[in-house]
Amino acid sequence: MTLNISPNDLGHVIEADRANVWHHLSQHKAYETINPRIYIEGKGLKVWDALGNEYLDAVSGGVWTVNVGYGRESIANAVRDQLVKLNYFAGAAGTIPGALFAEKLIEKMPGMSRVYYSNSGSEANEKVYKMVRQIAHRHHGGKKWKILFRERDYHGTTIATLATSGQPQRAAQYGPFPDGFISVPHCLEYRKQWDVENYGERAANAIEEVILREGPDTVGCIVLEPVTAGGGVIVPPKGYWERVQQICEKYQVLLHIDEVVCGVGRTGKWFGYQQYGVKPDFVTMAKGVASGYAAISCTVTTERVFDMFKDDASDPMSYFRDISTFGGCTAGPVAALENMRIIEEENLLENTVLMGERCLKNLEALKAKHNVVGDVRGLGLFLGAELVADRKTKEPIDEKRVQAVVADCLKQGVIIGATNRSLDGLNNTLCLSPALIATANDIDRITDVIDRALTNVFG
Ligand SMILES: Cc1ncc(COP(=O)(O)O)c(C=O)c1O
């Protein structure tokens, strides 16, 4: 069965959606009077909805995912061919795409060596938490079981990953949470917590303070986004990562980098941590790994971590006793292989750097023109503009007006994003993450549309 829906049947699709689909992050009362938006086609950076409207998608499928753009036949063909050959086998065995993608991925990640497959960013992160706990049990006599996370970061939607949510609104109403997940201060200099010159180092030192407070022998790991995404597109200040690395080494705290958003090109390098010369113990990734053509996530470790799970083959409990059913789907790694080939062949990392610089420059111009733009920041094609009611006090703009800007852009045919339901009173950052194939014209159109939207909403 192929789903060739004629334009006349789209009304039925909208009604079926309204009657039966529960959308994520959505208050459904509104759909009693307005139609849910249904996207039916995409090509490059463009998508079309069921009413025939065309949009330029500046957020890669809403949540920074479709890195190589829509309508990639070569990925679809690779997935199709693999599915008819072998669609699945459980991860205790290997498959051709699983082995080959792991090899290719590790080539891009010097120092890392093992890939554990699952199918969402949350799950990939939760695997690390389980590994850290198992290492604590087996190698630290039950100590070093705590996992630190940072204010404003996000690591997933399950109960354990929400326990590491630095975004209180995401976690609210879903507790109680498991023990041993401890927050450290954020590093956003624009909303500074210390009046010092070397802000990066100071913000990292706050991690050391938490480790000392909790007791270094209780802390096993820290999870950090290289550049915080949904918490407001936070590019860490100079000196931050160097100091984080030193602190982790000093207290033997494993470093888990959550690359679910930054991974596979978004910042202009294969991985965000590679911008900073960091040496992680765990790296997790999902969204852009296969650009949404298939569900895949990876938990990548060093050989040192891996070795801790095979040191005693005579003990039946000494290995990582985890299972991810859909980690055995072959569509994910085969799509990921082709996705990576496209990024290489089309020089998309280089394009991301160039277009990212252009976009940041355009956003700087918007800041010069509109008082409401308090701060702009970004790395590669991963950018944000924080809106404030008053530049001096930095009082955030009300979330409703931020959403009005997003809605105005949509009306003009460009889909942008904004932080939402993350931090009380601080859901005030417009977010951009166009596909890595964006051209100069695409970038200029996106920022021109935001320019007009800011004028329309704020005058
Ligand atoms: C940094 C980060 N980590 C983890 C996740 C969770 O990924 P998923 O929604 O695939 O479970 C997200 C999702 O937005 C994310 O932004």
PDBQT file of the ligand as one rigid body, heavy atoms in Angstrom, charges set to zero:
ROOT
HETATM    1  C1  LIG A 501      20.076  17.974  23.729  1.00  0.00    +0.000 C 
HETATM    2  C2  LIG A 501      18.983  16.938  23.655  1.00  0.00    +0.000 A 
HETATM    3  N1  LIG A 501      19.181  15.751  24.217  1.00  0.00    +0.000 NA
HETATM    4  C3  LIG A 501      18.249  14.783  24.171  1.00  0.00    +0.000 A 
HETATM    5  C4  LIG A 501      17.042  14.990  23.550  1.00  0.00    +0.000 A 
HETATM    6  C5  LIG A 501      16.004  13.904  23.526  1.00  0.00    +0.000 C 
HETATM    7  O1  LIG A 501      15.930  13.303  22.286  1.00  0.00    +0.000 OA
HETATM    8  P1  LIG A 501      14.646  12.491  21.856  1.00  0.00    +0.000 P 
HETATM    9  O2  LIG A 501      13.517  13.446  21.735  1.00  0.00    +0.000 OA
HETATM   10  O3  LIG A 501      15.055  11.840  20.554  1.00  0.00    +0.000 OA
HETATM   11  O4  LIG A 501      14.405  11.460  22.906  1.00  0.00    +0.000 OA
HETATM   12  C6  LIG A 501      16.784  16.220  22.928  1.00  0.00    +0.000 A 
HETATM   13  C7  LIG A 501      15.501  16.477  22.243  1.00  0.00    +0.000 C 
HETATM   14  O5  LIG A 501      15.164  17.561  21.861  1.00  0.00    +0.000 OA
HETATM   15  C8  LIG A 501      17.781  17.238  22.994  1.00  0.00    +0.000 A 
HETATM   16  O6  LIG A 501      17.567  18.452  22.473  1.00  0.00    +0.000 OA
ENDROOT
TORSDOF 0
